[in-house]
C-alpha cells in the first residue's frame, strides 16, 4: 500500500527533491568549513607559539647576558685569574658589587654562586644573605660545570628543579682569548616568569604545552603527569629537525596537530611544543555546521508541511474514490460523495457515480430474475427427498440393527451416514485435512467390508498436517478412480496408501496404490489433458474426469502455488502427489 499510494510517492519525491540538495550542501559546506577553520586555528596557534618563543628567548638571553656581563669588568677578570693574590679590601669590594648587581638585575634570581676552577674557593650571595667567601667547595654541580664547559656556548641550563619552582644557569668563565676555564658562575632562578610565559601559550581546557630540551628531555608538561618517552618527541628531536614545524599525529592518546618552535641554541635550544587536538581544530566548524543544521531543520520542517499540504490537496479526491471502490468491493453498492471538483479527478468521480447507478439498476433487474429462478428451484426441491429424512432413516435402521444384535450393520450404516452427510453438506468448500481424512477412512471401511481380505488400506498423516485447510473432496476422486480402473477385484490383494506431511510451509499429500497403472503414452496424454492441450474421446473422457476436477480446483484456489503430479510406480501401480500451500487460501474458496 505504501509503494502503491500516489500520496506517499508524491511526498517521497518532494522530500527527495528538497532534502537531498540541502543535505549535500551541508556535507560539502562542513568539509570545506572544517578545513578552513583547521588552517586558521593552526595558523593562529603557530603565530602564538612563535611570539611565545620570542618572549622566552628574550628572557633567557637576558639571564645569559648577566653572566656575560662579568667580562666587562677587568678588575673582576684579574681577580678570577689570581684570587689568592687579590685579597685587598678594594678588590673584594668590587667583587661584592658585581655579584650583588647580577643578583638584583632580575627579580627572579634568588642566588649567585662563583666556583673557581683551580682554587678551592667559593663565593655566594643571595637575597637572604650577603656575599660570602668560602674555602669549602662541594662538587654538587661538578657534572653540570662539565656540561657547560663542553657546550659550544659555554653555558648549560639545569631544569630538573623546574617542577619545584627553580632552574639553574651554569656558565664556564674562560681566560679569554685562551680556552682556560677560570671559574664557573651559577644563577639560581625562580620559574615564575617562565611559567607565566608558558601559561599564555595554550588553553588549559583542550590544549597541551610542553618544553623540551634540545636532546628531547621533558622540561615542562602542562598536564602535570609523568610521561614516558613518546614517538612524537623522537620525531621532533631527530637530527634534521628545523627551528619550527608542524605535523599531524594519530597516536593512542592523541589525535591532532603538533607544532613547535626552537629557541636559539645560544640560550639552551629549548623546544616549545604545542599539541592541539582535532576536537579543538574543528570546534568552530562544528558550531557553524550546527547553526546550518538548525536553520536547515526549520526550513525542512516548512518544506515537509508544505509538501504534506500539497500532497493531501491533490490526493484527497483520489482517496475518496479509492474508499468508495473498496466499499463496492465489500458489496455496498451505494456510492455517495460530494463533488470532487471541476478538474479531471472531479469528472472521473462523476462518471464513477453514473456508472454505479447503472450497475445498481442492472443488479436490481438481475436480482428480480434470480428470485423468480430460486422460487422455481424451491418448487423442484420440494418434490425431492429431504436429506435429513435420509439421515434419520439410516439412524433408525442402525438402531434396529443394534436391538437385533447386529453391530456390524450399525457400523456400516454409520460409515455410510458420515459419507452422505459430508458429501451433501454444501456449506463448506474448505475444510481441515482431518475432516477429509475421516471421510476417506469411512469410505475405506465400507470398501473393506465389500472386498474383505482382498483389500488393504493405510493412512499415514502427520499430526501437524491435520489442521491444514484443504478443498473439500480433494482426495475422494483420486481414490474412487482406483476402485473404478486400478483395482481388478480378482485374487490379488488390492492396496492403497494415503500419506500427508508438512514440508517448507507446504502440505504434501501422496496417494499410491498397486493397481494396473497406465502406459507411458497414456501418462503423457493425461498430463496434456490436465493442461487442456488435448481432449480425450468421449468414450475415454470419463476415465480421468475426477483427476481433471482435482487439478482445476487446485489451480482455482491456489493458482501456481499448488501442483499435482501423476506417475507410475516401479513396483506397479499409480502414484499421485499434491503440493498445497499451508499459509493462505484464496478467498474464493473460503466461507
C-alpha positions as CSV (number, residue, x, y, z in Angstrom):
1,X,0.0,0.0,0.0
2,X,2.8,2.4,0.8
3,X,4.6,1.9,-2.5
4,X,1.3,2.0,-4.5
5,X,0.0,5.2,-2.9
6,X,0.2,8.3,-5.1
7,X,0.2,10.5,-2.0
8,X,3.2,8.6,-0.4
9,X,5.1,8.6,-3.6
10,X,4.5,12.3,-4.1
11,X,5.6,13.1,-0.5
12,X,8.8,11.0,-1.0
13,X,9.5,12.7,-4.3
14,X,9.1,16.2,-2.9
15,X,11.2,15.3,0.2
16,X,14.0,13.9,-2.0
17,X,14.0,17.0,-4.2
18,X,14.4,19.2,-1.1
19,X,16.3,17.1,1.4
20,X,18.9,15.6,-1.0
21,X,20.3,19.0,-2.2
22,X,20.1,20.5,1.2
23,X,21.9,17.5,2.9
24,X,24.5,17.5,0.2
25,X,25.2,21.3,0.6
26,X,25.5,20.8,4.4
27,X,28.1,18.0,3.9
28,X,30.1,19.9,1.3
29,X,29.9,23.1,3.4
30,X,31.0,21.2,6.5
31,X,34.1,19.7,4.9
32,X,35.1,23.0,3.3
33,X,34.5,24.9,6.5
34,X,36.2,22.3,8.6
35,X,39.5,22.5,6.6
36,X,39.3,26.4,6.5
37,X,38.8,26.6,10.3
38,X,41.5,24.0,10.8
39,X,44.1,26.0,8.8
40,X,43.0,29.2,10.6
41,X,43.4,27.7,14.1
42,X,46.7,26.1,13.2
43,X,48.0,29.4,11.8
44,X,46.8,31.4,14.9
45,X,48.4,28.8,17.2
46,X,51.6,28.9,15.2
47,X,51.8,32.7,15.5
48,X,51.1,32.5,19.2
49,X,53.8,29.9,19.7
50,X,56.2,32.0,17.7
51,X,55.5,35.0,19.8
52,X,56.0,32.9,22.9
53,X,59.3,31.7,21.6
54,X,60.4,35.3,21.1
55,X,59.4,36.2,24.6
56,X,61.0,33.1,26.1
57,X,64.2,33.6,24.1
58,X,64.4,37.3,25.2
59,X,64.1,36.3,28.8
60,X,66.7,33.6,28.7
61,X,69.0,35.8,26.6
62,X,68.7,38.4,29.4
63,X,69.6,35.9,32.0
64,X,72.5,34.7,29.9
65,X,73.7,38.3,29.4
66,X,74.0,38.8,33.1
67,X,76.6,36.0,33.3
68,X,78.5,37.5,30.3
69,X,78.5,41.0,31.9
70,X,81.3,39.8,34.2
71,X,83.7,40.0,31.2
72,X,83.1,43.8,31.1
73,X,85.0,44.4,34.4
74,X,88.8,43.9,34.0
75,X,89.3,44.0,37.8
76,X,86.9,41.1,38.3
77,X,88.7,39.1,35.5
78,X,92.1,39.8,37.1
79,X,90.6,38.6,40.4
80,X,89.5,35.3,38.9
81,X,92.9,34.8,37.4
82,X,94.6,35.0,40.8
83,X,92.0,35.1,43.6
84,X,94.6,34.3,46.3
85,X,96.7,37.3,45.4
86,X,93.8,39.9,45.0
87,X,92.7,39.9,48.6
88,X,92.9,43.6,49.3
89,X,89.8,45.4,50.5
90,X,89.2,47.4,47.3
91,X,89.3,44.3,45.1
92,X,86.9,42.4,47.3
93,X,84.5,45.3,47.3
94,X,84.4,45.3,43.5
95,X,83.6,41.5,43.6
96,X,80.8,42.1,46.1
97,X,79.3,44.9,44.0
98,X,79.4,42.9,40.8
99,X,77.7,39.8,42.3
100,X,75.1,41.9,44.0
101,X,74.5,43.8,40.7
102,X,73.9,40.4,39.0
103,X,71.7,39.2,41.9
104,X,69.3,42.2,41.8
105,X,69.4,42.7,38.0
106,X,66.4,40.4,37.6
107,X,63.7,39.9,40.3
108,X,63.6,36.1,39.7
109,X,67.3,35.5,40.5
110,X,67.5,34.0,44.0
111,X,71.2,33.2,44.4
112,X,74.5,33.8,42.6
113,X,77.5,31.5,43.1
114,X,81.0,31.5,41.7
115,X,83.3,28.5,42.0
116,X,86.9,28.8,40.9
117,X,88.3,26.0,38.7
118,X,91.8,25.7,40.2
119,X,91.3,27.2,43.6
120,X,89.4,25.7,46.5
121,X,87.3,28.9,46.8
122,X,83.6,29.6,46.5
123,X,81.8,33.0,46.5
124,X,78.0,33.0,47.1
125,X,75.4,35.7,47.5
126,X,71.6,35.5,47.8
127,X,68.7,37.8,48.6
128,X,68.7,36.4,52.1
129,X,72.4,36.8,52.9
130,X,75.4,39.0,52.0
131,X,78.4,38.0,49.9
132,X,80.2,35.0,51.5
133,X,83.7,33.9,50.6
134,X,84.4,30.3,51.5
135,X,87.2,27.9,51.1
136,X,84.9,24.9,51.3
137,X,83.8,23.8,47.9
138,X,81.3,21.0,47.2
139,X,81.1,19.0,43.9
140,X,77.3,19.0,43.7
141,X,77.5,21.0,40.4
142,X,80.6,19.3,39.0
143,X,78.7,17.3,36.3
144,X,76.8,20.5,35.3
145,X,80.0,22.5,35.2
146,X,81.5,20.0,32.8
147,X,78.4,20.2,30.6
148,X,78.7,24.0,30.5
149,X,82.4,23.7,29.7
150,X,81.7,21.2,26.9
151,X,78.8,23.3,25.4
152,X,79.7,25.4,22.3
153,X,78.2,28.4,24.1
154,X,79.9,27.7,27.5
155,X,76.6,27.6,29.3
156,X,74.0,25.0,30.4
157,X,70.5,25.2,31.9
158,X,69.7,22.7,34.6
159,X,65.9,22.3,34.5
160,X,65.5,19.3,36.8
161,X,64.2,21.6,39.5
162,X,61.6,23.3,37.3
163,X,58.7,21.3,38.9
164,X,59.9,22.6,42.3
165,X,60.0,26.2,41.0
166,X,63.7,26.6,40.3
167,X,66.1,26.3,37.4
168,X,69.9,26.8,37.3
169,X,72.0,28.6,34.7
170,X,75.7,27.4,34.7
171,X,78.4,29.2,32.7
172,X,82.1,28.5,32.3
173,X,84.2,31.7,32.6
174,X,87.3,31.4,30.4
175,X,90.5,33.3,30.4
176,X,89.8,35.0,27.1
177,X,91.3,34.7,24.5
178,X,92.6,31.3,25.7
179,X,90.4,28.3,26.4
180,X,91.4,28.1,30.0
181,X,88.5,27.9,32.4
182,X,89.0,30.3,35.4
183,X,85.7,29.8,37.2
184,X,82.0,28.8,37.0
185,X,79.1,31.0,37.7
186,X,75.7,29.6,38.7
187,X,72.4,31.6,38.8
188,X,69.6,30.1,40.8
189,X,66.4,31.4,39.1
190,X,62.8,31.2,40.2
191,X,60.5,29.8,37.4
192,X,57.5,32.2,37.8
193,X,58.4,34.2,34.7
194,X,58.9,31.0,32.6
195,X,55.6,29.5,33.8
196,X,53.8,32.8,33.1
197,X,55.2,32.9,29.6
198,X,54.2,29.2,29.1
199,X,50.7,29.6,30.5
200,X,49.9,32.3,27.9
201,X,50.7,30.0,25.1
202,X,47.9,27.4,25.4
203,X,44.3,26.8,26.5
204,X,44.4,24.5,29.5
205,X,40.9,23.1,28.8
206,X,41.7,21.5,25.5
207,X,45.3,22.1,24.5
208,X,48.7,20.7,25.8
209,X,52.0,22.5,26.1
210,X,55.5,21.1,26.6
211,X,59.0,22.4,26.9
212,X,61.7,20.0,25.7
213,X,65.5,20.3,25.9
214,X,67.4,20.1,22.6
215,X,68.1,16.4,23.5
216,X,64.3,15.7,23.9
217,X,64.2,15.7,27.7
218,X,60.9,16.9,29.1
219,X,61.4,20.2,31.0
220,X,57.8,21.3,31.4
221,X,54.4,19.5,30.9
222,X,51.1,21.4,31.2
223,X,49.3,18.2,32.1
224,X,51.4,17.7,35.2
225,X,51.6,13.9,34.6
226,X,54.5,11.6,34.2
227,X,55.1,10.8,30.5
228,X,57.1,8.0,29.0
229,X,59.3,8.7,26.0
230,X,57.0,9.0,23.1
231,X,57.4,8.7,19.4
232,X,56.3,12.3,18.6
233,X,59.2,13.6,20.8
234,X,61.6,11.5,18.9
235,X,60.3,12.9,15.6
236,X,60.8,16.4,16.8
237,X,64.4,16.0,18.1
238,X,65.6,14.0,15.1
239,X,68.9,15.1,13.5
240,X,67.4,17.1,10.6
241,X,65.0,19.0,12.9
242,X,64.2,22.5,11.8
243,X,63.7,25.5,14.0
244,X,59.9,25.4,13.6
245,X,57.4,23.0,12.0
246,X,54.0,21.3,12.4
247,X,52.7,17.9,11.6
248,X,49.5,15.8,12.2
249,X,49.7,12.9,14.7
250,X,47.5,10.0,15.4
251,X,48.5,8.0,18.5
252,X,46.9,6.0,21.2
253,X,46.3,9.0,23.4
254,X,46.3,12.0,21.0
255,X,44.8,12.8,17.6
256,X,45.6,16.2,16.2
257,X,48.3,18.7,15.1
258,X,51.6,19.1,16.8
259,X,53.6,22.3,16.3
260,X,56.8,23.5,17.8
261,X,59.3,26.4,17.8
262,X,63.0,26.1,18.9
263,X,64.7,28.7,20.9
264,X,68.2,29.8,19.8
265,X,70.9,27.3,20.7
266,X,72.9,30.2,22.3
267,X,70.4,30.2,25.2
268,X,69.8,26.4,25.5
269,X,68.0,25.5,22.3
270,X,64.7,24.6,24.1
271,X,61.8,23.3,22.1
272,X,58.4,24.9,22.7
273,X,55.8,22.2,21.7
274,X,52.0,22.6,21.5
275,X,49.5,19.8,20.8
276,X,46.1,20.9,19.5
277,X,43.5,18.0,19.2
278,X,41.2,17.7,16.3
279,X,38.3,18.5,18.5
280,X,39.6,22.0,19.1
281,X,40.6,22.4,15.4
282,X,37.1,21.5,14.2
283,X,35.2,23.1,17.1
284,X,34.3,26.2,15.2
285,X,33.4,24.1,12.1
286,X,31.1,22.0,14.3
287,X,29.5,25.2,15.6
288,X,28.9,26.6,12.1
289,X,27.5,23.2,11.0
290,X,25.1,23.1,13.9
291,X,23.8,26.5,13.1
292,X,23.4,25.4,9.4
293,X,21.6,22.3,10.5
294,X,19.3,24.3,12.9
295,X,18.3,26.6,10.0
296,X,18.0,23.6,7.8
297,X,15.7,21.7,10.2
298,X,13.5,24.8,10.4
299,X,13.5,25.1,6.6
300,X,13.0,21.3,6.2
301,X,10.0,21.4,8.6
302,X,8.4,24.2,6.5
303,X,9.1,22.1,3.3
304,X,7.6,19.0,4.9
305,X,4.5,20.9,6.0
306,X,4.1,22.4,2.5
307,X,4.7,19.0,0.9
308,X,2.0,17.4,3.1
309,X,-0.4,20.2,2.3
310,X,0.2,20.0,-1.4
311,X,0.1,16.2,-1.5
312,X,-3.1,16.0,0.6
313,X,-4.8,18.6,-1.5
314,X,-4.0,16.7,-4.7
315,X,-4.6,13.2,-3.5
316,X,-7.6,13.6,-1.2
317,X,-10.1,13.3,-4.1
318,X,-8.3,10.2,-5.2
319,X,-8.5,8.6,-1.8
320,X,-12.3,9.4,-1.7
321,X,-12.6,7.4,-4.9
322,X,-10.5,4.6,-3.5
323,X,-12.7,4.3,-0.4
324,X,-15.8,4.1,-2.5
325,X,-14.3,1.5,-4.7
326,X,-13.4,-0.6,-1.6
327,X,-16.9,-0.1,-0.4
328,X,-18.2,-1.5,-3.7
329,X,-15.8,-4.5,-3.4
330,X,-17.3,-5.3,0.0
331,X,-20.8,-5.4,-1.6
332,X,-22.1,-1.9,-0.6
333,X,-23.2,-0.6,-4.0
334,X,-24.5,2.8,-2.7
335,X,-21.9,5.4,-3.7
336,X,-22.4,8.8,-2.2
337,X,-19.9,11.6,-2.1
338,X,-19.8,15.3,-2.8
339,X,-18.3,16.8,-5.9
340,X,-14.6,16.3,-6.2
341,X,-14.1,19.5,-8.2
342,X,-14.2,20.5,-11.8
343,X,-10.8,19.1,-12.8
344,X,-10.0,15.7,-14.3
345,X,-10.4,13.9,-11.0
346,X,-13.8,15.6,-10.4
347,X,-15.0,14.5,-13.9
348,X,-13.8,10.9,-13.1
349,X,-15.8,11.0,-9.8
350,X,-19.0,12.0,-11.6
351,X,-18.5,9.3,-14.2
352,X,-18.0,6.7,-11.4
353,X,-21.2,7.7,-9.7
354,X,-23.1,7.4,-13.0
355,X,-21.6,4.0,-13.7
356,X,-22.6,2.7,-10.2
357,X,-26.1,3.9,-10.8
358,X,-26.3,1.9,-14.0
359,X,-24.8,-1.1,-12.3
360,X,-27.3,-0.9,-9.4
361,X,-30.1,-0.7,-11.9
362,X,-28.8,-3.9,-13.7
363,X,-28.3,-5.6,-10.3
364,X,-31.9,-4.9,-9.3
365,X,-33.1,-6.4,-12.5
366,X,-30.9,-9.5,-12.2
367,X,-32.0,-9.8,-8.6
368,X,-35.6,-10.0,-9.5
369,X,-34.8,-12.7,-12.1
370,X,-32.8,-14.6,-9.5
371,X,-35.7,-14.5,-7.1
372,X,-38.0,-16.0,-9.7
373,X,-35.4,-18.7,-10.5
374,X,-35.0,-19.6,-6.8
375,X,-38.7,-19.9,-6.5
376,X,-38.8,-22.4,-9.3
377,X,-35.9,-24.3,-7.8
378,X,-37.7,-24.4,-4.5
379,X,-40.7,-26.0,-6.1
380,X,-38.4,-28.6,-7.7
381,X,-36.6,-29.3,-4.4
382,X,-39.9,-29.8,-2.6
383,X,-40.5,-32.8,-4.8
384,X,-37.2,-34.4,-3.7
385,X,-36.5,-36.4,-0.6
386,X,-35.1,-34.2,2.3
387,X,-31.5,-35.2,3.1
388,X,-32.4,-35.0,6.8
389,X,-35.0,-37.7,6.2
390,X,-32.3,-39.9,4.8
391,X,-30.0,-39.3,7.9
392,X,-32.9,-40.0,10.3
393,X,-33.9,-43.1,8.3
394,X,-30.3,-44.5,8.4
395,X,-30.1,-43.8,12.1
396,X,-33.4,-45.7,12.7
397,X,-32.1,-48.7,10.7
398,X,-28.9,-48.6,12.7
399,X,-30.9,-48.6,16.0
400,X,-32.9,-51.7,14.8
401,X,-29.6,-53.4,14.0
402,X,-28.3,-52.8,17.5
403,X,-31.5,-54.1,19.1
404,X,-31.2,-57.3,17.0
405,X,-27.5,-57.7,18.0
406,X,-26.1,-57.0,14.5
407,X,-23.5,-54.3,15.4
408,X,-21.7,-54.8,12.0
409,X,-24.7,-53.4,10.2
410,X,-24.9,-50.5,12.6
411,X,-21.2,-49.7,11.9
412,X,-21.7,-49.9,8.1
413,X,-24.7,-47.6,8.3
414,X,-22.8,-45.2,10.5
415,X,-20.0,-45.0,8.0
416,X,-22.5,-44.5,5.1
417,X,-24.2,-41.8,7.1
418,X,-20.9,-40.0,7.6
419,X,-20.1,-40.2,3.9
420,X,-23.6,-38.9,2.9
421,X,-23.5,-36.1,5.5
422,X,-20.0,-35.0,4.4
423,X,-20.8,-35.2,0.7
424,X,-24.2,-33.5,0.8
425,X,-23.1,-30.6,3.1
426,X,-22.8,-27.7,0.6
427,X,-21.9,-25.0,3.2
428,X,-18.2,-25.9,3.3
429,X,-15.7,-25.6,0.5
430,X,-12.5,-25.5,2.5
431,X,-12.2,-27.9,5.5
432,X,-9.3,-29.1,7.8
433,X,-7.5,-32.1,6.4
434,X,-8.7,-34.2,9.4
435,X,-12.3,-33.9,8.1
436,X,-11.2,-35.1,4.7
437,X,-9.3,-38.0,6.3
438,X,-12.3,-39.0,8.5
439,X,-14.4,-39.1,5.3
440,X,-11.8,-41.2,3.5
441,X,-11.5,-43.6,6.4
442,X,-15.2,-44.2,6.4
443,X,-15.1,-44.8,2.6
444,X,-12.2,-47.3,3.1
445,X,-14.1,-49.1,5.8
446,X,-17.1,-49.6,3.5
447,X,-14.8,-50.9,0.8
448,X,-13.1,-53.1,3.3
449,X,-16.4,-54.6,4.2
450,X,-17.2,-55.1,0.5
451,X,-13.9,-56.8,-0.5
452,X,-13.0,-58.3,2.9
453,X,-9.4,-59.7,2.9
454,X,-8.8,-58.8,-0.8
455,X,-8.3,-55.1,0.1
456,X,-6.0,-53.3,2.4
457,X,-5.5,-49.5,3.1
458,X,-3.2,-47.4,5.2
459,X,-3.4,-43.7,6.4
460,X,-0.1,-42.1,7.4
461,X,-0.9,-38.5,8.2
462,X,1.4,-36.4,10.4
463,X,-0.3,-34.6,13.4
464,X,1.0,-31.2,12.1
465,X,-0.8,-31.7,8.8
466,X,-4.3,-32.5,10.3
467,X,-5.3,-28.8,10.8
468,X,-4.1,-27.6,7.3
469,X,-7.1,-26.3,5.3
470,X,-7.7,-28.1,2.0
471,X,-10.5,-28.0,-0.6
472,X,-13.3,-30.4,0.3
473,X,-13.4,-33.8,-1.5
474,X,-9.9,-33.3,-2.9
475,X,-8.8,-36.9,-2.2
476,X,-12.1,-38.7,-3.0
477,X,-11.9,-38.5,-6.8
478,X,-8.4,-40.0,-6.9
479,X,-9.3,-42.8,-4.5
480,X,-12.5,-43.6,-6.3
481,X,-10.6,-43.7,-9.6
482,X,-8.6,-46.6,-8.1
483,X,-11.7,-48.7,-7.5
484,X,-13.0,-47.9,-10.9
485,X,-9.9,-48.5,-13.0
486,X,-7.0,-49.7,-10.9
487,X,-8.4,-52.5,-8.6
488,X,-9.5,-55.6,-10.6
489,X,-11.1,-57.3,-7.7
490,X,-9.5,-60.7,-8.5
491,X,-7.4,-62.9,-6.3
492,X,-4.6,-60.3,-5.9
493,X,-4.9,-58.2,-2.7
494,X,-5.6,-54.5,-3.5
495,X,-3.7,-51.9,-1.5
496,X,-3.9,-48.1,-1.3
497,X,-1.9,-45.8,0.9
498,X,-2.6,-42.1,1.7
499,X,0.3,-40.1,3.2
500,X,0.3,-36.5,4.5
501,X,3.2,-34.3,5.8
502,X,4.2,-30.6,6.0
503,X,7.5,-29.5,4.4
504,X,8.7,-25.9,4.0
505,X,5.2,-24.4,4.5
506,X,3.6,-26.8,2.0
507,X,1.2,-29.7,2.6
508,X,2.4,-32.8,0.7
509,X,-0.4,-35.4,0.0
510,X,0.6,-38.7,-1.7
511,X,-1.9,-41.4,-2.8
512,X,-0.3,-44.6,-4.1
513,X,-1.8,-48.0,-5.0
514,X,-0.9,-51.3,-6.5
515,X,-3.3,-51.1,-9.4
516,X,-2.7,-51.8,-13.1
517,X,-1.2,-48.3,-13.8
518,X,-1.1,-46.8,-17.3
519,X,1.3,-46.8,-20.3
520,X,3.9,-44.1,-20.8
521,X,2.0,-42.7,-23.7
522,X,-1.2,-42.7,-21.7
523,X,0.6,-40.9,-18.9
524,X,1.8,-38.2,-21.3
525,X,-1.8,-37.8,-22.7
526,X,-3.1,-37.4,-19.1
527,X,-0.6,-34.6,-18.5
528,X,-1.6,-32.9,-21.7
529,X,-5.3,-33.3,-20.8
530,X,-4.8,-31.7,-17.4
531,X,-3.2,-28.7,-19.1
532,X,-6.0,-28.5,-21.8
533,X,-3.6,-29.4,-24.6
534,X,-5.6,-32.4,-25.7
535,X,-9.1,-33.7,-25.2
536,X,-9.9,-37.4,-24.9
537,X,-12.6,-39.1,-27.0
538,X,-15.9,-39.2,-25.3
539,X,-15.7,-43.0,-24.7
540,X,-12.4,-42.4,-22.7
541,X,-13.0,-38.9,-21.4
542,X,-14.8,-40.1,-18.2
543,X,-11.7,-42.1,-17.2
544,X,-9.9,-39.2,-15.7
545,X,-12.7,-36.6,-15.1
546,X,-12.0,-36.9,-11.4
547,X,-8.3,-36.2,-11.8
548,X,-9.0,-33.2,-14.1
549,X,-11.5,-31.9,-11.5
550,X,-8.9,-32.1,-8.7
551,X,-6.3,-30.3,-10.9
552,X,-8.7,-27.5,-11.8
553,X,-9.8,-27.0,-8.2
554,X,-6.2,-26.7,-7.0
555,X,-5.5,-24.1,-9.7
556,X,-8.7,-22.2,-8.8
557,X,-7.9,-22.0,-5.1
558,X,-4.1,-21.7,-5.1
559,X,-3.0,-20.7,-8.6
560,X,0.6,-21.7,-9.4
561,X,1.3,-22.2,-5.7
562,X,-0.2,-25.7,-5.8
563,X,0.8,-28.6,-8.0
564,X,-0.4,-32.1,-9.0
565,X,1.9,-34.8,-10.3
566,X,0.9,-38.3,-11.5
567,X,3.3,-41.2,-12.3
568,X,3.6,-45.0,-12.4
569,X,5.3,-46.8,-9.6
570,X,8.3,-49.0,-10.3
571,X,6.7,-51.9,-8.3
572,X,3.4,-51.4,-10.2
573,X,0.5,-49.2,-9.6
574,X,-0.2,-45.5,-9.6
575,X,1.0,-42.6,-7.5
576,X,-0.5,-39.1,-7.3
577,X,1.4,-36.3,-5.4
578,X,-0.2,-33.0,-4.5
579,X,1.5,-29.9,-3.0
580,X,-0.7,-27.3,-1.3
581,X,0.5,-24.1,0.5
582,X,-0.3,-24.0,4.2
583,X,0.0,-20.2,4.6
584,X,-3.1,-18.9,2.9
585,X,-6.1,-19.9,0.7
586,X,-7.8,-17.7,-1.9
587,X,-10.9,-16.0,-0.7
588,X,-12.9,-17.6,-3.5
589,X,-12.9,-20.9,-1.6
590,X,-13.4,-19.6,1.9
591,X,-16.7,-19.3,3.6
